Amino acid sequence: MSGAVIPLLSLDLRYEHDIVLARQRARELAAAFGCDGQDQIRLATAVSEIARNAFQYGGGGTVQFQVVHQRPEDAGVLVARVSDKGPGIANVQEVLNGEHVSRTGMGVGIAGARRLVDWFQFVSSETAGTTVELGRSLPARTAPVTAHDAQQVSTAVARNVPPGPFEEIRQQNQELVHALDELRAGQREVERLNAELEETNRGVLALYAELDDRAQELRRASEAKSRFLSDISHELRTPLTSVLNLTNILLMGADGPLTSEQELQIRLIQTSVGSLTELVNDLLDLAKIEAGKTTIRVSEFAIPELFASLRGVCRPLMSGDAVALHFDDSLAMPPMRTDEGRLAQILRNLLSNAIKYTERGTIRVHASMTPDGLVCFSVADSGIGISPDDQERIFQDYGQIDGPIQRRVRGTGLGLPLTRKLATLLGGTVSVTSSVGCGSTFTVTIPRDYDGARMAAGQALPDAIESASLRRAAHATQRAS
């Protein structure tokens, strides 16, 4: 073993009782350097076994005890160096692996001794005999052993009168009984832990069964909700569309001119029905998203065309000239490949809110590209603004802020939550920066290519992909009605 070596004591293996003495000295030295009882027994047993081999097969030998420091700051390793001048061992590796057993049993003890120690070195040849080094690391709490410490320990151990062979046998028996008691205690602890694990497993299985039942209940409830919304949408949309068509006919004067009061009342009816229609549409979209039934219709389109469509949709919502709506130039923007209808719905919701809560000033829509292939749409207004405490609440279902303007133009509280969920479906995000009285800026970040967004987000949508032209036609029909 390499490193700084501090000798302790040595003894010759001439007689059989010297084997017992080597065992005793190994245990006494280990105890003197602070090793616990188990480490003392392990080292003493390993030294005894190797010393017995040296005596029986090597015709005797020597046992040298020493402390070896691999590093100066370490406590050290207590090493017993057992050497003989015997014929050596030809098949060293088989012996070390415990694979070779001679007629006399040689080889089994060497492999067993190797498992009892921390450090083990084995050298054997036909001309130089066999040398085995066995070591146990001293406790980490022990200060590094110096030459002075080694001299004191060696002197104290050498003064000890070793007990006789019978006393050593008695002590070995006591050690075996103690080891058996520890094994029984360990076995009882293992049995107790196994019982606890079995009980825990039964609880976990019961919990999983309950979770499965709850999951099935939730699926049934979600399916029932989706069916209810689908049925109610059919029942509500038809009469709502009829009422809208009738109000349009009346406002056109098909049955004669209307008085100013009649026109006002019909327009109030039209506004109320339009709000109900918007609520039904938002509820249906949210239900489809939660049920995983949303269809993503991918197509390639130009951003300037999208802005032109939004400009036409939002123009009727503007009242007077107090608010100016600007769409920044986007001719340099590359085309996008995503769901144009869903993106238009996102921006339309943001523009509708901006128009509602901006009494005067400017609303500006801007599009830009990021280096990693994302398109950022921003809708900035000079309206009433949103306090930092409310900026997350507005994205919660039915979350609304109390205020004079909000009470006058109160919405459903579903537009912004739906906007965020639609953006997530397209692989994007929605964020807001705002302060009270200074306006708000909502930013939607969408990947330019939906396929890349789906791979990045890890989303799997079960619905088929349809053409964008059908989606635009559906939106146009809905808006006209």
HELIX and SHEET records of a PDB file:
HELIX    1   1 GLU A   16  ALA A   32  1                                  17    
HELIX    2   2 GLY A   37  TYR A   57  1                                  21    
HELIX    3   3 VAL A   92  LEU A   96  1                                   5    
HELIX    4   4 VAL A  108  LEU A  116  1                                   9    
HELIX    5   5 ALA A  147  ARG A  159  1                                  13    
HELIX    6   6 PRO A  165  LEU A  251  1                                  87    
HELIX    7   7 SER A  260  GLU A  290  1                                  31    
HELIX    8   8 ILE A  303  CYS A  314  1                                  12    
HELIX    9   9 ARG A  315  LEU A  317  5                                   3    
HELIX   10  10 GLU A  340  LYS A  356  1                                  17    
HELIX   11  11 PRO A  388  ASP A  390  5                                   3    
HELIX   12  12 ARG A  393  PHE A  395  5                                   3    
HELIX   13  13 PRO A  404  ARG A  408  1                                   5    
HELIX   14  14 GLY A  415  LEU A  425  1                                  11    
HELIX   15  15 TYR A  450  ALA A  457  1                                   8    
HELIX   16  16 ALA A  468  ALA A  480  1                                  13    
SHEET    1   A 5 ALA A   4  LEU A  13  0                                        
SHEET    2   A 5 GLY A  61  HIS A  69 -1                                        
SHEET    3   A 5 VAL A  77  ASP A  84 -1                                        
SHEET    4   A 5 GLY A 129  SER A 137 -1                                        
SHEET    5   A 5 TRP A 119  SER A 125 -1                                        
SHEET    1   B 2 SER A 299  PHE A 301  0                                        
SHEET    2   B 2 MET A 336  THR A 338 -1                                        
SHEET    1   C 5 VAL A 323  PHE A 327  0                                        
SHEET    2   C 5 GLY A 361  MET A 369  1                                        
SHEET    3   C 5 LEU A 374  ASP A 381 -1                                        
SHEET    4   C 5 SER A 440  PRO A 447 -1                                        
SHEET    5   C 5 THR A 429  SER A 434 -1                                        
END                                                                             
